[in-house]
Amino acid sequence: LIKKSVELEKKYALDACPKGIVGINAEQFSEYVEYVADRRLERIGLPKIYFTLNPFP
């Protein structure tokens, strides 16, 4: 479920903002989506899937 959600959110972002938005490019947005997914998994006691760092420290 999480993997599919991440995939759909990334596709939506590329469709909605193919050139990115001010301060965020498509790659950074994808990394952020993965980072948030991992945090959500950890909060419910499941292991990370992506191990992606926050691109916006």
DSSP file (Angstrom, degrees, kcal/mol; ACC not computed):
  #  RESIDUE AA STRUCTURE BP1 BP2  ACC     N-H-->O    O-->H-N    N-H-->O    O-->H-N    TCO  KAPPA ALPHA  PHI   PSI    X-CA   Y-CA   Z-CA
    1    1 A L     >        0   0    0      0, 0.0     4,-2.2     0, 0.0     5,-0.1   0.000 360.0 360.0 360.0 -44.6    0.0    0.0    0.0
    2    2 A I  H  >  +     0   0    0      2,-0.2     4,-2.6     1,-0.2     5,-0.2   0.928 360.0  51.7 -65.7 -44.6    2.8    2.4    0.9
    3    3 A K  H  > S+     0   0    0      1,-0.2     4,-2.3     2,-0.2    -1,-0.2   0.914 111.6  46.9 -59.4 -43.0    4.8    1.6   -2.2
    4    4 A K  H  > S+     0   0    0      2,-0.2     4,-2.5     1,-0.2    -1,-0.2   0.896 111.1  52.3 -66.2 -39.8    1.8    2.2   -4.5
    5    5 A S  H  X S+     0   0    0     -4,-2.2     4,-2.5     2,-0.2    -2,-0.2   0.915 110.3  47.8 -61.9 -43.7    1.0    5.5   -2.7
    6    6 A V  H  X S+     0   0    0     -4,-2.6     4,-2.4     2,-0.2     5,-0.2   0.927 111.5  50.7 -63.2 -45.4    4.5    6.7   -3.2
    7    7 A E  H  X S+     0   0    0     -4,-2.3     4,-2.1    -5,-0.2    -2,-0.2   0.927 112.9  45.7 -58.1 -46.8    4.4    5.8   -6.9
    8    8 A L  H  X S+     0   0    0     -4,-2.5     4,-2.5     1,-0.2    -1,-0.2   0.887 111.6  51.3 -66.3 -39.5    1.1    7.6   -7.4
    9    9 A E  H  X S+     0   0    0     -4,-2.5     4,-2.3     2,-0.2    -1,-0.2   0.896 110.0  49.7 -66.5 -39.0    2.2   10.7   -5.5
   10   10 A K  H  X S+     0   0    0     -4,-2.4     4,-2.1     2,-0.2    -2,-0.2   0.923 111.9  48.2 -64.1 -43.9    5.4   10.9   -7.6
   11   11 A K  H  X S+     0   0    0     -4,-2.1     4,-2.3     1,-0.2    -2,-0.2   0.912 110.8  51.4 -62.5 -42.5    3.4   10.6  -10.8
   12   12 A Y  H  X S+     0   0    0     -4,-2.5     4,-3.0     1,-0.2     5,-0.3   0.928 108.8  50.6 -60.3 -45.3    1.0   13.2   -9.7
   13   13 A A  H  X S+     0   0    0     -4,-2.3     4,-2.7     1,-0.2     7,-0.2   0.901 111.0  48.4 -61.4 -41.6    3.8   15.6   -8.9
   14   14 A L  H  < S+     0   0    0     -4,-2.1    -1,-0.2     1,-0.2    -2,-0.2   0.882 114.9  45.5 -67.1 -37.2    5.4   15.1  -12.3
   15   15 A D  H  < S+     0   0    0     -4,-2.3    -2,-0.2    -5,-0.2    -1,-0.2   0.908 118.3  41.9 -70.0 -42.0    2.0   15.6  -14.0
   16   16 A A  H  < S+     0   0    0     -4,-3.0    -2,-0.2     1,-0.2    -3,-0.2   0.867 135.0  14.4 -75.2 -37.5    1.1   18.7  -12.0
   17   17 A C    ><  +     0   0    0     -4,-2.7     3,-2.2    -5,-0.3    -1,-0.2  -0.578  65.7 169.9-138.8  71.9    4.5   20.4  -12.0
   18   18 A P  T 3  S+     0   0    0      0, 0.0     8,-0.2     0, 0.0    -1,-0.1   0.766  86.0  41.5 -60.2 -25.6    6.7   18.8  -14.7
   19   19 A K  T 3  S-     0   0    0      1,-0.4    -5,-0.1     6,-0.1     2,-0.1   0.290 115.6-119.5-101.6   9.1    9.4   21.5  -14.3
   20   20 A G    <   -     0   0    0     -3,-2.2    -1,-0.4    -7,-0.2     2,-0.3  -0.265  28.7 -89.5  81.7-175.1    9.1   21.6  -10.5
   21   21 A I  B >   -A   24   0A   0      3,-2.3     3,-2.7    -3,-0.1    -4,-0.0  -0.815  62.6 -54.1-128.4 172.0    8.1   24.6   -8.5
   22   22 A V  T 3  S-     0   0    0      1,-0.3    -2,-0.1    -2,-0.3    -1,-0.1  -0.232 126.5  -0.3 -52.4 118.8   10.2   27.4   -7.0
   23   23 A G  T 3  S+     0   0    0      1,-0.1     2,-0.4    -3,-0.0    -1,-0.3   0.339 120.6  80.4  86.0  -6.1   12.9   25.9   -4.9
   24   24 A I  B <   -A   21   0A   0     -3,-2.7    -3,-2.3     4,-0.0     2,-0.2  -0.973  56.6-166.7-137.6 121.2   11.9   22.2   -5.5
   25   25 A N     >  -     0   0    0     -2,-0.4     4,-2.3    -5,-0.2     5,-0.2  -0.532  40.9 -98.6 -97.3 173.8   12.7   20.1   -8.6
   26   26 A A  H  > S+     0   0    0      1,-0.2     4,-2.3     2,-0.2     5,-0.2   0.870 121.8  52.0 -60.6 -39.1   11.1   16.8   -9.5
   27   27 A E  H  > S+     0   0    0      2,-0.2     4,-2.3     1,-0.2    -1,-0.2   0.923 110.2  48.1 -65.1 -43.7   14.0   14.8   -8.0
   28   28 A Q  H  > S+     0   0    0      1,-0.2     4,-2.4     2,-0.2    -2,-0.2   0.900 111.0  51.3 -63.3 -40.2   13.9   16.6   -4.7
   29   29 A F  H  X S+     0   0    0     -4,-2.3     4,-2.4     2,-0.2    -1,-0.2   0.921 109.5  50.1 -63.5 -42.4   10.1   16.1   -4.5
   30   30 A S  H  X S+     0   0    0     -4,-2.3     4,-2.1     1,-0.2    -2,-0.2   0.913 111.0  49.3 -61.0 -43.3   10.5   12.4   -5.2
   31   31 A E  H  X S+     0   0    0     -4,-2.3     4,-2.6     1,-0.2    -1,-0.2   0.901 110.4  50.8 -62.7 -40.5   13.1   12.1   -2.5
   32   32 A Y  H  X S+     0   0    0     -4,-2.4     4,-2.7     2,-0.2     5,-0.2   0.905 107.6  52.2 -65.8 -40.8   10.9   13.9    0.0
   33   33 A V  H  X S+     0   0    0     -4,-2.4     4,-2.1     2,-0.2    -1,-0.2   0.917 112.3  46.3 -60.5 -43.2    7.9   11.7   -0.8
   34   34 A E  H  X S+     0   0    0     -4,-2.1     4,-2.4     2,-0.2    16,-0.3   0.912 111.6  51.8 -64.7 -42.9   10.1    8.6   -0.1
   35   35 A Y  H  X S+     0   0    0     -4,-2.6     4,-2.1     1,-0.2    -2,-0.2   0.927 111.1  46.7 -59.4 -46.9   11.4   10.2    3.1
   36   36 A V  H  X S+     0   0    0     -4,-2.7     4,-2.4     1,-0.2    -1,-0.2   0.889 109.8  54.2 -64.7 -39.4    7.9   10.9    4.4
   37   37 A A  H  X S+     0   0    0     -4,-2.1     4,-2.4    -5,-0.2    -1,-0.2   0.927 108.1  49.5 -60.5 -44.6    6.8    7.4    3.5
   38   38 A D  H  X S+     0   0    0     -4,-2.4     4,-2.5     1,-0.2    -1,-0.2   0.905 110.0  51.1 -61.4 -41.3    9.7    5.9    5.6
   39   39 A R  H  X S+     0   0    0     -4,-2.1     4,-2.0     1,-0.2    -1,-0.2   0.912 110.2  49.3 -62.5 -41.7    8.8    8.2    8.5
   40   40 A R  H  X S+     0   0    0     -4,-2.4     4,-1.1     2,-0.2    -2,-0.2   0.910 110.0  51.1 -64.9 -41.3    5.2    7.1    8.4
   41   41 A L  H ><>S+     0   0    0     -4,-2.4     5,-2.9     1,-0.2     3,-0.7   0.933 109.9  49.9 -59.9 -46.1    6.2    3.4    8.3
   42   42 A E  H ><5S+     0   0    0     -4,-2.5     3,-1.7     1,-0.2    -1,-0.2   0.880 104.7  58.4 -61.4 -38.0    8.4    3.9   11.3
   43   43 A R  H 3<5S+     0   0    0     -4,-2.0    -1,-0.2     1,-0.3    -2,-0.2   0.766 108.5  45.4 -65.6 -24.7    5.6    5.6   13.3
   44   44 A I  T <<5S-     0   0    0     -4,-1.1    -1,-0.3    -3,-0.7    -2,-0.2   0.232 125.2-101.0-103.3  15.0    3.4    2.5   12.9
   45   45 A G  T < 5S+     0   0    0     -3,-1.7    -3,-0.2     1,-0.3    -2,-0.1   0.675  80.6 126.0  83.0  18.1    6.2    0.1   13.8
   46   46 A L      < -     0   0    0     -5,-2.9    -1,-0.3    -6,-0.2    -2,-0.1  -0.761  62.3-101.1-107.7 156.5    7.2   -1.1   10.3
   47   47 A P        -     0   0    0      0, 0.0    -1,-0.1     0, 0.0    -6,-0.0  -0.356  41.5 -97.2 -74.5 154.7   10.7   -1.0    8.7
   48   48 A K        -     0   0    0      1,-0.1   -10,-0.1    -7,-0.1    -9,-0.0  -0.260  28.8-168.9 -62.5 155.1   11.8    1.7    6.2
   49   49 A I  S    S+     0   0    0    -15,-0.2    -1,-0.1     3,-0.0   -15,-0.0   0.703  80.6  29.3-110.7 -41.0   11.6    0.9    2.5
   50   50 A Y  S    S-     0   0    0    -16,-0.3     3,-0.1     2,-0.1   -15,-0.1   0.787  72.7-154.1 -99.7 -31.7   13.5    3.7    0.8
   51   51 A F        +     0   0    0      1,-0.2     2,-0.4   -17,-0.2   -16,-0.1   0.852  38.0 160.9  55.9  36.6   16.1    4.9    3.3
   52   52 A T        -     0   0    0    -18,-0.1    -1,-0.2   -21,-0.1     2,-0.1  -0.720  36.0-129.2 -91.5 136.7   16.0    8.3    1.6
   53   53 A L        -     0   0    0     -2,-0.4   -18,-0.2    -3,-0.1   -19,-0.1  -0.469  34.3 -92.3 -80.2 155.7   17.4   11.3    3.5
   54   54 A N        -     0   0    0      1,-0.2    -1,-0.1    -2,-0.1   -22,-0.1  -0.555  30.4-154.6 -66.4 119.2   15.3   14.5    3.8
   55   55 A P  S    S+     0   0    0      0, 0.0    -1,-0.2     0, 0.0   -26,-0.1   0.566  89.0  55.5 -74.6  -5.0   16.4   16.6    0.8
   56   56 A F              0   0    0      1,-0.1    -2,-0.1   -28,-0.1   -28,-0.0  -0.590 360.0 360.0-124.8  68.9   15.4   19.7    2.8
   57   57 A P              0   0    0      0, 0.0    -1,-0.1     0, 0.0    -3,-0.0   0.507 360.0 360.0 -65.1 360.0   17.3   19.5    6.1
